């Protein structure tokens, strides 16, 4: 019942922000937790807290101290540690846990996807002299640093303290566009021949998949974890 619940949303995704908006519009007391990976996170409705909890036990204690009645895990499907922690912490704190999963993208007519299981497999799949959009967070780039025979276009939200450890790369700052035409312009401007991305599902990062389809650019697609 609105008013009696206090919900912790584990966020960092567009879906989590939409959920926070819907629940606060319904009068529910919501607090969204963000990991603090970006300097200027997109504003979220309701309260927010930023930064890691410090592991399972501290998350459980935080849930108890903040009188949380329900945890909704709406984190990114590839953010696996926080989901494991949320499952254990809500058990310890004896609160309900709801996991919002999103289905992976389905291949459409015109898509040219090579499915791989890991970043390492993706790195090996790239042909020599490819020009590649690496649509991955900064913490996932090291798997590609042996490919000095490939040019990488790297997109990051914030300026990193040190450049990516990739022999041949160009860094662009900004978030992915939700307009496939803008993503297509980026791909064309940088003469991109391949994209490496993870099958994250959802709408937030899908525009580049449409752009690749329109421009007939192959995607090395890392499968969503089970
Ligand atoms: P992760 O590997 O699953 O989590 C690593 C640690 O970061 C967690 O143990 C936790 O630290 C902290 N953490 C993660 N999400 C948190 C949250 N929502 N609130 C508070 N602490 C959080 O996570 P990740 O892959 O680095 O992703 C971090 C965040 O970015 C997630 O919230 C996710 O939704 C968002 N995101 C991730 C991706 C991706 O590709 N992984 C893409 C888009 C958005 P403590 O153990 O100290 O509590």
Boltz pocket constraint, residues with backbone or C-beta under 6 A from the ligand:
constraints:
  - pocket:
      binder: B
      contacts: [[A, 9], [A, 10], [A, 11], [A, 12], [A, 13], [A, 33], [A, 34], [A, 35], [A, 37], [A, 49], [A, 50], [A, 51], [A, 52], [A, 53], [A, 54], [A, 55], [A, 56], [A, 59], [A, 74], [A, 75], [A, 76], [A, 78], [A, 79], [A, 80], [A, 81], [A, 82], [A, 83], [A, 85], [A, 137]]
      max_distance: 6.0
